[in-house]
């Protein structure tokens, strides 16, 4: 799956406490899985991200990105 900014989503869902996500890896899922899994495990265990993960933090997603036209324009190949 592709995300509007071509970066995956990692972290706890903002509107659903206790629901953690690692999704939207575009075409880099296998390459990223080890590091993402380690970071997510530490985040779950410690209650905070082990290092700056803002580039992939799911909280960076904005409500306007739910617009189908916007998404279609951003993820077209």
PyMOL commands that set and color helices and strands:
alter all, ss='L'
color gray80, all
select helices_A, chain A and resi 29-46+58-60+63-66+68-75
alter helices_A, ss='H'
color red, helices_A
select strands_A, chain A and resi 9-12+20-23
alter strands_A, ss='S'
color yellow, strands_A
deselect
rebuild
show_as cartoon
